[in-house]
Amino acid sequence: MNSYNHFDPCQDETLSRSWREMSSKFLSNDGLTPSQKQQLQPLSPSERLDLILKHQSLHVRASDLTLYLENAGLFHLKKHFQLIVSTIFGPASNYPAWPLRSISKGHSHLQEFDILSKLLGPTGPLVNLATRLLEEPSYFLEVDLDTLPAVISRLIQLGGEDLPAYFASRLIAINFIDTSNSSLMIECLRLNSFEFLMLSFAATICGGPASSPGNRDYLRGWGMSDDNLFHHLVEEFLTHFFPCDGHGVPADNFRMTYQQPFLIDPVWKDAKESEAPKLIKTGLLEHQSKLSSSGGADFFQKSEIQKEIWRSERILTIWSELWMVDAERKKNASPGDQVVLPSVDVVKTVRMIVRHLHLFRESLMASVMHPMQELKRDVFPAFEKKLYKFLRHLFVTWPLDNSFRVVYETWLSFLQPWRYVQRSALLEDGEESHPPLDISKWQPFVLENILFYTKLFGVMLNRWNRVEFATIKNALMFYRVAKVFCGQEALKGILKEIDSRILGGVKSGRFRIGSLEQLVKSWESPDFIYEPLFSEENRKVMRSLLSSTAVAICQLQDLVDATLAQQSGNLPWWDTLFGFGNDSSPVVGQSIAEVEKAITQLQFGRTQFATFFDIQIGDSTDSPKPGNSTYEASNSAGNSLFASTLDGSVLEGTENRVKVLPSSVFSCEALVPKGNPDCAPFRSDEIPFLVAFMKGVSDLLNENFYEVIKITYLQRNWIGRISRAMFAAPVEYLDIEKRRRKMIKKEKKVLPPRVVLRGVCSKNFVCVFGAFVATCLLFGLSPVGTGGVMLLLWGLVVLVKAVSQPEPNWDELEELCRRIEID
């Protein structure tokens, strides 16, 4: 219970006995002795707050601020409320930062995590203070535009229709009159205490005021654990204000002494009434009015219900408007304008909201008089519309990298509400087995959100045309989408029935086609033409994608076969000893098990989508023979098609091709290694400093003896054979030069025959060399004798290699040498 009704030290704060006793309890005084604490002069609440916020220890700051909020008087709490919130959630330069995103449940941060959860949680003192300040008849906070997130302040400054209605309705402007015209100058946003707190909290994961318009930091949050404090607080807010136990939000019983806007926000009302009419639920609304007029009217009192759900509605309003503000490009934007992307953290949080709202929707009681039904009826339709535009925007603009997973996982989470309801039922029952879920009752949900299943799927198909499926991450994406769309047989029937009804224009009580058309046009545009999911165009694109995945399966299988052959010891023993066989390992950055799993996922996806779209995949056109795979063609030339990437995916370089080629065709550049092979990054089985030293020695020898090496290498006698066994072969590679504005210049270059001493830098060779030297010394050989034995063994290795190696292709070798002369 928060102790707000104690002495308020606003008149005689330094002489108050209550304040002196409470002031001695702060942790910031722990460094003092008991006698010093007794002699300590009490600080005023303002001085104490400044001391708390400046403390370097996060645990002390959080503990003392909790004590301060629970014991200081309302006079000072109201005075410093904006400072406290801005310091915790904003970029306050005068005080230490509060790293909410970097604190997790780990052992090292356990104390900070617990105390901050208590301080900032939905039942904590900060939220209670924000709720209690609503009692003040004239307490509003004016937020300067330069302190808002960049994405909001930029839209406010630009003005126009792109500014979200919620923020537009809270702008404070003054008339700015000059000789030519009269216009408005925006000063700030005017928010109440609860709105300001929720806006500041949500802005923590958005770009700050200093963020650049391009938002190049969209990867913020990628690779970060989801058990950090911020996401924990989001989950706590959702659980408290959108309870899934069938009850309403716990009441705070605060008094209302003035006209606070406790009605459902007009933003949602207008969207619901004019743009996004609910389907199927019209009957429920009529049924509700009958029940309200006949019985239970005392319970269904507007003022009580609106008071109960107001904070829930306001949280969803602020979060969705702030995090999904760039759902659409500006209508007056030029094609050259830079696309603004939300961060990965934002998309992760939106997915958390989607999953929780599925549970919340299902947990509501069937009675239309349930207090939270008004929230479900008025707010959810507009939220779904905004989410659709948000995902459609990201499907088109998100880069072709692995971080796209958080985007499509958010989409898939919305598509299958039954998944989270079933998971919740399993957790409650505690049973391992559960009967198959009947999704037929979700038919109204699918109907109301049909564009998520049809239009967004079509956008995803177009995106798939630009990616290479012979990668671990893209194979997983193909598998996940196939599992969601094809995992429930009833879903195919529901989608086919909706398509047939829309195309046929059939009107019935079950399918309100007129309302559906109105909904679709409000989500898209008045001239939007609905394209069914099972249209011939989508089937054609899917047939092409099935062919692409077949090629990818062959490439990955060849990759696994080549790696297994290398690991089985089929390489010459000298290559194994000196590490020559590891220079172009087919599997780069991942294990064979991961590649085999990707093959299984692609095979599963092909089968499921072929069945879903009624496509036959037994034809030779859809299943190219393994002998025609691109990898086999490139491997015969001794070059690896698969390039190393940051995340370990193969063929990642082909994902960003500007010109999209057919799935079975690659440009000739794809068959050439990218980058100088002599300057390849260090491998895990190499000694870095030894690699750098031997690279310098090799360059020195090549510079001084270039002509001798080239002449002896091209001789067609035993001298030439021995030279080809000693020196590295000529190789062609692509020299890539990155320029401004992401332009890349590619130039083919050829390395001549040369000395490469990198093989002696492997840990295997160093161990064998060390054991050999130790053995020679133990048998009494002198250092000179040991060196002579080593030269003899090296000569035998070169001789055996010269005898066993086949003759080179002289035409190709001479062509490479001619190109060396030209370069």
C-alpha positions in Angstrom: 0.0 0.0 0.0 1.5 3.3 -1.0 1.8 5.8 1.8 0.7 9.0 0.1 -1.3 10.5 3.0 1.6 11.4 5.3 3.1 14.8 6.0 3.7 16.8 2.9 7.0 18.7 3.4 6.1 21.7 1.4 6.0 24.3 4.2 8.6 23.3 6.7 10.4 20.4 5.1 13.8 20.7 6.8 12.5 20.8 10.3 9.9 18.0 9.9 10.5 15.0 12.1 8.8 12.7 9.7 10.9 13.8 6.8 14.1 13.5 8.9 13.2 9.9 9.9 12.4 8.9 6.4 15.5 10.6 4.9 17.8 8.4 7.0 16.5 5.3 5.2 17.9 6.0 1.8 20.6 3.7 0.6 22.8 6.6 -0.5 23.5 7.1 3.2 24.9 3.6 3.7 28.5 4.8 3.5 28.1 6.8 6.7 28.5 5.5 10.3 25.5 5.5 12.6 26.7 8.6 14.4 27.1 10.4 11.1 23.6 9.4 10.1 22.2 10.9 13.3 24.1 14.2 12.7 23.2 14.2 9.0 21.3 17.4 8.1 18.0 16.4 6.3 17.8 17.4 2.7 14.8 18.9 1.1 12.7 16.6 -1.2 14.1 18.5 -4.3 17.7 18.1 -3.1 17.1 14.5 -2.2 15.7 13.7 -5.6 18.7 15.4 -7.3 21.1 13.3 -5.2 19.2 10.1 -6.0 19.2 10.7 -9.7 22.9 11.5 -9.7 24.0 8.4 -7.9 26.2 6.1 -10.0 24.8 2.8 -8.7 21.7 1.8 -10.6 20.5 -0.4 -7.7 20.8 2.5 -5.2 19.1 4.9 -7.6 16.1 2.5 -8.2 15.8 1.6 -4.5 16.0 5.2 -3.3 13.6 6.5 -6.0 11.1 3.8 -5.0 11.3 4.9 -1.4 11.1 8.6 -2.5 7.9 8.0 -4.6 6.3 6.1 -1.8 7.0 8.7 0.9 7.4 12.2 -0.6 4.5 14.5 -0.7 2.2 14.9 -3.7 3.2 18.6 -3.9 6.8 17.7 -4.8 6.0 14.6 -6.7 3.8 16.6 -9.1 6.5 19.2 -9.4 9.2 16.7 -10.4 7.1 14.1 -12.2 8.2 15.1 -15.7 11.9 15.2 -14.6 11.7 11.7 -13.1 10.1 10.2 -16.2 12.4 12.0 -18.6 15.5 10.9 -16.6 14.4 7.2 -16.6 13.2 6.9 -20.2 14.8 9.8 -22.0 18.2 11.0 -22.9 18.8 13.1 -19.9 22.4 14.4 -20.1 22.7 15.6 -16.6 22.1 12.3 -14.9 23.3 8.7 -15.4 21.4 6.6 -17.9 18.9 3.9 -17.0 19.8 0.9 -19.4 16.5 -0.8 -19.5 17.3 -2.8 -22.6 20.7 -4.1 -21.4 19.5 -5.5 -18.0 18.3 -9.1 -18.1 17.4 -11.7 -15.6 20.9 -13.0 -15.4 22.6 -13.4 -12.1 24.8 -10.3 -12.5 21.7 -8.0 -12.9 19.3 -9.9 -10.7 19.0 -7.2 -8.0 18.7 -4.3 -10.5 16.1 -6.3 -12.5 13.9 -7.0 -9.4 14.0 -3.4 -8.0 13.4 -1.8 -11.4 10.5 -4.2 -12.1 8.9 -3.0 -8.8 9.6 0.6 -9.6 8.4 0.7 -13.2 5.8 -2.1 -13.3 2.1 -1.6 -13.8 1.5 -1.7 -10.0 4.6 0.2 -9.1 4.9 3.6 -7.5 5.6 5.4 -10.8 2.5 4.2 -12.6 0.4 4.7 -9.4 1.7 8.3 -9.2 0.8 8.9 -12.9 -2.7 7.6 -12.3 -3.2 9.6 -9.1 -2.1 12.8 -10.8 -5.2 12.5 -13.1 -7.1 13.8 -10.1 -5.6 17.2 -10.6 -8.0 19.4 -12.6 -5.4 21.3 -14.5 -2.3 19.1 -14.5 -1.0 18.6 -18.0 2.5 18.2 -19.3 3.8 20.1 -22.3 6.4 18.1 -24.3 8.7 20.0 -26.5 9.0 18.7 -30.1 12.8 18.4 -29.9 12.5 15.9 -27.0 10.2 13.6 -29.0 11.4 10.6 -31.0 12.7 11.7 -34.4 10.1 9.8 -36.3 7.2 11.8 -34.6 8.9 15.2 -34.5 9.7 14.9 -38.2 6.0 14.2 -39.0 4.8 17.0 -36.8 7.1 19.5 -38.5 6.1 18.3 -42.0 2.4 18.3 -41.1 -0.2 17.0 -43.5 -2.2 13.8 -43.5 0.7 11.6 -42.4 0.6 12.8 -38.8 -1.2 10.2 -36.6 -4.6 11.6 -35.4 -3.7 10.9 -31.8 -0.8 13.3 -31.9 -2.5 15.8 -34.1 -5.3 16.1 -31.6 -2.8 17.0 -28.8 -0.7 19.6 -30.5 -0.5 23.1 -29.0 0.0 25.8 -31.6 0.0 29.6 -31.8 -1.0 31.9 -34.6 2.0 33.1 -36.6 1.0 36.1 -38.6 3.1 37.8 -41.2 2.4 40.2 -44.0 1.6 37.5 -46.5 -0.5 35.0 -44.7 -1.5 33.6 -41.4 -0.4 30.2 -40.2 0.2 28.1 -37.1 3.4 27.4 -35.3 3.5 24.1 -33.4 4.9 24.6 -29.9 4.5 21.2 -28.1 2.4 18.2 -27.3 -0.1 18.5 -24.3 -0.5 15.2 -22.5 -1.8 14.1 -19.1 0.4 12.3 -16.7 -0.5 8.8 -17.8 -0.2 9.5 -21.5 3.2 11.2 -20.9 4.5 8.1 -18.9 3.4 5.6 -21.6 4.8 7.7 -24.4 8.1 8.1 -22.7 8.3 4.4 -22.0 7.5 3.4 -25.6 10.0 5.9 -27.0 12.8 4.0 -25.2 13.3 1.7 -28.2 12.7 4.4 -30.8 15.3 6.6 -32.3 16.0 9.6 -30.1 15.9 13.2 -31.1 19.3 13.1 -32.6 18.5 10.1 -34.9 19.1 10.6 -38.5 16.1 10.5 -40.9 17.5 7.4 -42.6 17.4 5.3 -39.4 20.4 3.3 -40.3 20.2 1.7 -36.9 17.3 -0.6 -37.8 19.3 -3.6 -36.6 19.2 -2.4 -33.0 18.0 -5.3 -31.0 19.1 -8.0 -33.5 20.8 -10.8 -31.6 19.8 -9.4 -28.2 18.1 -11.6 -25.7 14.3 -11.1 -25.3 14.5 -11.5 -21.5 15.7 -7.9 -21.0 13.9 -5.5 -18.6 12.1 -3.5 -21.3 10.4 -6.5 -22.9 9.6 -7.8 -19.4 7.9 -4.6 -18.5 5.9 -4.6 -21.8 4.7 -8.1 -20.9 3.8 -6.9 -17.4 1.8 -4.0 -18.8 -0.1 -6.2 -21.3 -0.9 -8.8 -18.6 -2.2 -6.1 -16.2 -4.1 -3.9 -18.6 -5.3 -6.6 -21.0 -6.0 -9.5 -18.5 -6.4 -13.0 -20.0 -8.3 -14.4 -17.0 -11.7 -13.2 -18.2 -11.9 -10.3 -15.8 -11.5 -6.6 -16.2 -8.5 -4.4 -15.3 -8.2 -4.0 -11.5 -9.7 -0.6 -10.5 -7.6 2.1 -8.9 -10.6 4.0 -7.4 -9.1 7.4 -8.2 -11.4 10.4 -8.1 -12.2 12.4 -11.2 -12.5 16.1 -10.4 -12.5 17.4 -14.0 -13.4 16.3 -17.5 -10.6 13.9 -18.4 -11.1 12.3 -21.9 -12.3 8.9 -20.5 -14.2 8.0 -23.6 -12.8 5.8 -26.3 -10.4 7.9 -28.3 -12.1 9.4 -31.4 -9.1 8.0 -33.4 -10.5 4.5 -32.8 -14.1 5.5 -33.0 -13.8 7.2 -36.4 -11.8 4.3 -37.8 -14.3 1.8 -36.6 -17.4 3.6 -37.8 -16.3 5.0 -41.1 -13.4 3.0 -42.3 -13.2 -0.5 -40.8 -16.7 -1.8 -40.0 -16.6 -5.1 -38.2 -18.0 -8.1 -40.0 -20.1 -10.9 -38.4 -20.2 -8.9 -35.1 -23.0 -6.7 -36.3 -25.4 -9.2 -34.9 -23.6 -9.1 -31.6 -24.0 -5.4 -31.4 -27.8 -5.7 -32.0 -28.0 -8.4 -29.4 -26.1 -6.2 -27.0 -28.6 -3.4 -27.3 -31.4 -5.7 -26.5 -29.7 -7.1 -23.4 -28.8 -3.6 -22.2 -32.4 -2.4 -22.5 -34.0 -5.4 -21.0 -31.7 -6.4 -18.1 -28.3 -5.7 -16.6 -28.3 -2.0 -17.4 -27.1 -1.2 -14.0 -23.9 -3.2 -14.7 -23.4 -1.8 -18.2 -22.9 1.8 -17.0 -20.8 3.7 -19.5 -19.0 5.8 -17.0 -17.9 2.8 -15.0 -16.8 0.7 -18.0 -15.1 3.6 -19.7 -13.2 4.3 -16.6 -12.1 0.7 -16.3 -10.8 0.4 -19.9 -9.6 3.9 -20.5 -6.0 3.2 -19.6 -5.9 0.0 -21.6 -7.2 1.8 -24.6 -4.7 4.6 -24.2 -1.8 2.3 -23.9 -2.7 0.5 -27.1 -3.3 3.8 -28.8 0.1 5.4 -27.9 2.2 2.3 -28.5 0.7 1.5 -31.9 0.8 5.1 -33.1 4.4 5.5 -32.0 5.8 2.1 -33.1 3.8 1.7 -36.3 3.9 5.4 -37.4 5.8 4.7 -40.6 3.3 2.1 -41.8 2.7 4.0 -45.0 4.9 6.2 -47.2 3.9 9.8 -47.4 1.6 10.4 -50.3 3.6 13.5 -51.3 7.0 11.8 -50.9 9.3 11.7 -53.9 10.9 8.4 -55.1 14.3 9.5 -53.9 13.2 10.0 -50.2 15.0 7.6 -47.9 12.8 4.9 -46.4 12.5 5.0 -42.6 12.6 1.6 -40.9 11.7 0.7 -37.3 14.3 -1.0 -35.3 14.3 -4.8 -34.7 13.4 -4.0 -31.1 10.2 -2.3 -32.2 9.1 -5.2 -34.4 9.8 -7.6 -31.6 7.6 -5.6 -29.3 4.8 -5.4 -31.8 4.9 -9.2 -32.1 4.6 -9.4 -28.3 1.4 -7.3 -28.5 0.0 -9.4 -31.3 0.5 -12.6 -29.4 -1.0 -11.2 -26.2 -4.0 -9.7 -27.9 -4.8 -13.1 -29.4 -5.0 -14.6 -25.8 -6.9 -11.5 -24.6 -9.5 -11.7 -27.4 -10.2 -15.4 -26.7 -10.3 -15.0 -22.9 -13.1 -12.4 -23.0 -16.4 -13.7 -21.7 -19.1 -14.4 -24.2 -21.5 -11.9 -22.6 -21.5 -8.7 -24.5 -21.9 -6.8 -21.2 -18.3 -7.7 -20.2 -16.5 -4.4 -19.6 -13.6 -5.2 -21.9 -15.9 -6.0 -24.8 -16.1 -2.3 -25.7 -12.4 -2.3 -26.1 -12.5 -5.3 -28.3 -15.3 -3.9 -30.4 -14.0 -0.4 -30.9 -10.2 -0.5 -30.7 -9.2 -3.8 -32.3 -10.4 -3.2 -35.8 -8.3 0.0 -36.2 -5.3 -1.8 -34.6 -5.6 -4.6 -37.1 -5.7 -2.1 -40.0 -2.7 -0.3 -38.7 -0.8 -3.6 -38.3 -1.7 -4.6 -41.8 -0.2 -1.4 -43.3 2.8 -1.7 -41.0 3.6 -5.3 -42.2 2.9 -4.4 -45.8 5.4 -1.5 -45.6 8.1 -3.8 -44.0 7.6 -6.6 -46.5 8.5 -4.2 -49.3 11.2 -2.1 -47.7 13.0 -4.3 -45.3 16.5 -5.3 -46.5 17.2 -8.8 -47.8 19.1 -9.9 -44.7 18.4 -12.3 -41.8 16.8 -9.7 -39.6 13.7 -10.0 -41.8 12.8 -13.0 -39.6 11.3 -10.8 -36.9 9.0 -9.2 -39.5 7.6 -12.4 -41.0 7.4 -14.1 -37.6 5.2 -11.1 -36.5 3.0 -11.8 -39.6 2.8 -15.5 -38.9 1.9 -14.8 -35.2 -1.1 -12.8 -36.3 -2.2 -15.4 -38.9 -2.7 -18.2 -36.3 -4.4 -17.0 -33.2 -5.4 -20.6 -32.5 -1.8 -21.5 -31.9 -1.5 -19.3 -28.8 -4.9 -20.3 -27.5 -4.0 -24.0 -27.8 -0.7 -23.4 -26.1 -2.4 -21.6 -23.2 -4.8 -24.5 -22.9 -1.9 -27.0 -22.8 -0.2 -25.1 -20.0 -3.4 -25.0 -18.0 -4.2 -28.6 -18.4 -0.7 -29.8 -17.9 -1.2 -32.6 -20.5 1.3 -33.6 -23.1 -1.3 -34.8 -25.6 -4.2 -32.6 -26.7 -6.9 -33.2 -29.3 -6.5 -31.5 -32.7 -7.7 -28.0 -32.7 -10.7 -27.2 -34.8 -10.1 -23.8 -36.4 -13.5 -23.5 -38.0 -14.6 -21.2 -35.2 -11.9 -18.8 -36.3 -13.6 -18.3 -39.6 -14.9 -14.8 -38.7 -11.4 -13.8 -37.7 -10.0 -15.0 -41.1 -12.8 -13.3 -42.9 -12.3 -9.9 -41.2 -8.5 -10.1 -41.8 -8.5 -11.7 -45.2 -5.9 -9.3 -46.6 -3.3 -10.7 -44.1 -3.8 -14.1 -45.8 -4.0 -13.0 -49.4 -2.5 -9.6 -50.1 0.5 -10.0 -47.8 1.1 -13.5 -49.0 1.3 -12.2 -52.5 3.8 -9.5 -51.4 5.8 -12.3 -49.8 5.9 -14.3 -53.0 7.3 -11.2 -54.8 10.0 -10.9 -52.1 10.9 -14.6 -52.5 11.6 -13.9 -56.2 14.6 -11.8 -55.0 16.2 -14.2 -52.6 18.3 -17.3 -52.9 16.8 -20.3 -51.2 20.2 -22.2 -50.8 20.7 -20.4 -47.5 20.0 -21.6 -44.0 17.8 -18.6 -43.0 15.8 -18.5 -46.2 15.1 -22.2 -46.1 13.8 -21.7 -42.6 11.5 -18.8 -43.8 10.1 -21.0 -46.6 9.5 -23.8 -44.1 7.8 -21.6 -41.5 5.4 -20.0 -44.0 4.5 -23.3 -45.5 3.9 -24.8 -42.0 1.5 -22.0 -41.1 -0.5 -21.9 -44.3 -0.5 -25.7 -45.0 -0.4 -27.1 -41.5 -4.1 -26.7 -40.9 -6.2 -28.4 -43.6 -9.3 -26.5 -42.5 -7.6 -23.2 -43.3 -7.3 -24.0 -47.0 -11.0 -24.7 -47.1 -11.9 -21.5 -45.3 -9.7 -19.4 -47.7 -11.1 -21.1 -50.8 -14.6 -20.6 -49.6 -13.9 -16.9 -49.0 -12.3 -16.5 -52.5 -15.3 -18.2 -54.2 -17.8 -16.0 -52.3 -16.0 -12.8 -53.1 -15.5 -13.7 -56.8 -19.1 -14.9 -57.1 -20.5 -12.0 -55.2 -22.7 -14.3 -53.1 -24.5 -12.5 -50.3 -25.6 -14.4 -47.3 -26.0 -14.1 -43.6 -22.7 -15.9 -43.1 -20.6 -13.9 -45.6 -21.4 -10.2 -45.7 -19.6 -9.5 -49.0 -20.6 -5.9 -49.1 -19.1 -5.2 -45.8 -16.0 -7.2 -46.7 -15.5 -5.1 -49.9 -15.8 -1.9 -47.9 -13.3 -3.2 -45.4 -10.8 -4.2 -48.1 -11.1 -0.8 -49.8 -10.6 1.1 -46.5 -7.4 -0.9 -45.8 -6.0 -0.3 -49.3 -7.5 2.3 -51.6 -10.9 2.9 -53.3 -9.7 1.6 -56.6 -8.1 -1.6 -55.1 -8.9 -4.8 -56.9 -9.0 -7.9 -54.7 -6.8 -10.8 -56.0 -7.7 -14.2 -54.6 -5.1 -16.3 -52.9 -5.6 -19.2 -55.3 -5.5 -17.0 -58.4 -3.7 -18.2 -61.5 -1.1 -15.5 -61.1 -0.2 -16.7 -57.6 -0.1 -20.3 -58.8 2.3 -19.3 -61.6 4.6 -17.5 -59.2 4.5 -20.4 -56.8 5.3 -22.9 -59.6 8.4 -20.8 -60.4 9.4 -20.8 -56.7 9.1 -24.5 -56.4 11.5 -24.8 -59.3 13.9 -22.4 -57.5 13.7 -24.5 -54.3 14.5 -27.7 -56.3 17.7 -26.1 -57.6 18.5 -24.9 -54.1 18.1 -28.5 -52.7 20.5 -29.8 -55.3 23.0 -27.1 -54.5 22.8 -27.8 -50.7 23.0 -31.6 -51.3 26.1 -31.1 -53.5 27.5 -29.0 -50.7 27.0 -31.7 -48.1 28.5 -34.4 -50.4 31.6 -32.3 -51.1 32.1 -31.7 -47.4 31.6 -35.3 -46.5 34.1 -36.3 -49.2 36.6 -33.9 -47.7 36.1 -35.1 -44.2 36.4 -38.8 -45.2 40.1 -38.4 -46.0 39.8 -38.5 -49.8 42.3 -35.6 -50.0 46.0 -36.3 -50.5 47.8 -36.8 -47.3 50.2 -33.8 -47.9 47.1 -31.5 -48.3 45.8 -32.8 -45.0 49.1 -32.3 -43.2 49.8 -28.8 -44.5 46.2 -27.7 -44.4 45.9 -27.0 -48.2 42.5 -28.8 -48.4 40.9 -26.4 -46.0 41.2 -23.2 -48.1 37.9 -23.6 -49.8 35.8 -25.7 -47.5 32.3 -26.0 -49.1 30.5 -25.5 -45.8 31.3 -22.0 -44.5 30.0 -20.9 -41.1 27.6 -23.8 -40.4 27.7 -27.5 -39.7 26.6 -30.3 -42.0 23.6 -30.9 -39.7 22.4 -27.4 -40.3 22.7 -27.8 -44.1 20.9 -31.1 -44.0 18.1 -29.5 -41.9 17.8 -26.8 -44.5 17.4 -29.4 -47.2 14.6 -31.1 -45.2 12.9 -27.8 -44.6 12.9 -27.0 -48.3 11.6 -30.4 -49.2 8.8 -30.1 -46.7 7.9 -26.6 -48.0 7.8 -27.7 -51.6 5.5 -30.6 -50.8 3.2 -28.6 -48.7 2.9 -25.6 -51.1 2.4 -28.0 -54.0 -0.5 -29.6 -52.2 -1.9 -26.3 -51.1 -1.9 -24.8 -54.6 -2.7 -28.1 -56.3 0.6 -28.1 -58.3 2.2 -31.3 -59.6 5.9 -31.4 -58.8 6.8 -34.7 -60.5 7.6 -33.1 -63.9 11.2 -32.8 -65.0 10.7 -29.0 -65.3 10.1 -28.7 -61.6 12.8 -31.1 -60.4 16.1 -30.4 -62.1 18.6 -33.2 -62.1 21.4 -33.0 -59.6 23.9 -33.1 -62.5 22.7 -29.7 -63.7 23.1 -27.9 -60.4 25.2 -24.8 -60.3 27.4 -26.0 -57.6 28.6 -29.1 -59.5 29.5 -26.9 -62.5 31.5 -24.6 -60.4 33.1 -27.3 -58.3 34.7 -28.9 -61.4 36.7 -25.7 -61.9 38.0 -25.9 -58.4 36.2 -22.8 -57.2 33.6 -22.7 -54.4 30.4 -21.0 -55.2 29.5 -20.4 -51.6 30.9 -17.3 -50.0 31.4 -16.6 -46.3 28.9 -14.2 -44.7 28.4 -12.6 -41.3 25.8 -15.1 -40.2 27.2 -18.1 -41.9 24.7 -18.4 -44.7 25.8 -19.7 -48.0 25.1 -17.9 -51.3 24.3 -14.8 -49.3 26.0 -12.6 -51.9 23.5 -13.5 -54.5 20.6 -12.2 -52.4 21.4 -8.6 -53.1 21.5 -8.8 -56.9 19.8 -5.8 -58.5 18.8 -7.8 -61.6 16.7 -10.8 -60.8 17.7 -13.8 -63.0 15.6 -17.0 -63.4 16.1 -19.4 -60.6 18.2 -21.8 -62.6 20.5 -19.2 -64.1 23.5 -17.5 -62.4 25.7 -14.9 -63.8 29.3 -15.9 -64.6 30.5 -13.8 -61.7 28.8 -16.2 -59.3 31.3 -18.9 -60.4 34.3 -16.8 -59.5 35.6 -16.4 -56.0 35.2 -13.0 -54.5 38.2 -11.3 -53.0 41.9 -12.2 -53.1 42.3 -15.8 -51.8 45.7 -15.0 -50.5 44.2 -12.4 -48.2 41.4 -14.6 -46.8 40.5 -14.1 -43.2 42.1 -16.2 -40.5 40.7 -19.7 -40.0 40.1 -21.2 -36.6 42.8 -23.8 -37.2 45.5 -21.2 -38.0 47.9 -19.1 -35.9 47.1 -15.4 -36.8 50.5 -13.9 -36.2 52.2 -16.7 -38.1 49.8 -16.2 -41.0 50.7 -12.5 -41.2 54.5 -13.2 -41.0 54.4 -15.9 -43.7 52.3 -13.6 -45.9 55.1 -11.0 -45.7 57.7 -13.6 -46.6 55.7 -14.9 -49.5 55.2 -11.4 -50.9 58.9 -10.7 -50.6 59.8 -13.9 -52.5 57.1 -13.4 -55.2 58.3 -9.8 -55.8 61.9 -10.8 -56.2 61.5 -14.1 -58.2 58.3 -13.5 -60.1 59.8 -14.1 -63.6 61.7 -17.2 -62.5 58.6 -18.7 -60.9 56.4 -18.0 -64.0 58.9 -19.4 -66.5 59.6 -22.6 -64.6 55.9 -23.1 -63.8 54.9 -23.2 -67.6 57.6 -25.6 -68.7 56.3 -29.0 -69.9 59.1 -31.1 -68.4 60.1 -32.4 -65.0 61.2 -29.0 -63.9 57.7 -27.7 -64.7 56.1 -30.6 -62.8 58.2 -29.9 -59.7 57.5 -26.2 -60.0 53.7 -26.9 -60.2 54.0 -29.1 -57.1 55.9 -26.4 -55.2 54.0 -23.2 -56.2 50.4 -22.2 -56.0 48.4 -22.3 -59.3 47.2 -19.1 -61.0 43.7 -18.2 -60.0 41.0 -15.7 -61.1 39.0 -13.7 -58.6 36.7 -10.7 -58.4 38.1 -7.6 -56.8 35.2 -5.7 -55.3 35.5 -2.0 -54.6 32.6 -0.4 -52.6 31.8 3.1 -53.4 29.4 5.7 -52.1 25.7 5.3 -52.2 26.1 1.5 -52.1 27.6 1.3 -55.6 30.0 -1.6 -56.1 32.7 -1.9 -58.7 33.7 -5.4 -59.7 36.9 -6.2 -61.6 38.2 -9.6 -62.5 41.9 -10.1 -61.7 44.3 -13.0 -62.0 47.0 -14.1 -59.5 50.1 -15.6 -61.2 52.0 -18.7 -60.1 53.4 -17.8 -56.7 54.8 -18.8 -53.4 52.2 -19.4 -50.7 53.5 -20.3 -47.3 50.1 -20.2 -45.5 50.0 -24.0 -45.3 52.7 -24.0 -42.6 50.6 -21.7 -40.4 48.1 -24.4 -39.5 48.1 -25.7 -36.0 48.4 -29.3 -37.3 51.6 -28.5 -39.1 53.1 -26.6 -36.1 52.3 -29.6 -33.8 53.9 -32.1 -36.3 56.9 -29.9 -36.8 57.4 -29.4 -33.1 57.2 -33.2 -32.5 59.6 -33.9 -35.3 62.2 -31.4 -34.0 61.9 -32.7 -30.5 62.4 -36.3 -31.7 65.5 -35.3 -33.7 67.0 -33.6 -30.7 66.3 -36.5 -28.4 68.2 -38.8 -30.8 71.2 -36.5 -30.7 71.0 -34.8 -34.1 72.5 -31.4 -34.3 70.4 -28.4 -35.5 72.1 -28.6 -38.9 71.4 -32.3 -39.2 67.8 -31.7 -38.2 67.4 -29.1 -40.9 69.0 -31.4 -43.4 66.5 -34.2 -42.6 63.6 -31.7 -42.9 64.8 -30.6 -46.3 65.1 -34.2 -47.4 61.5 -35.0 -46.3 60.2 -31.8 -47.9 61.9 -32.8 -51.2 60.3 -36.3 -51.0 56.8 -34.7 -50.5 57.3 -32.4 -53.5 58.6 -35.3 -55.7 55.6 -37.5 -54.8 53.2 -34.7 -55.5 54.8 -33.9 -58.8 54.6 -37.5 -59.9 51.0 -38.0 -58.8 49.4 -34.8 -60.0 47.7 -34.8 -63.4 48.7 -32.6 -66.3 47.0 -29.2 -66.2 44.7 -27.8 -69.0 47.4 -26.0 -70.9 45.0 -23.8 -72.9 43.3 -22.4 -69.8 46.7 -22.0 -68.1 48.2 -20.1 -70.9 45.1 -17.9 -71.2 45.4 -17.0 -67.6 49.1 -16.2 -68.0 48.3 -13.9 -71.0 45.7 -12.1 -68.9 48.4 -11.6 -66.3 50.6 -9.9 -68.8 47.7 -7.6 -69.9 46.9 -6.7 -66.3 
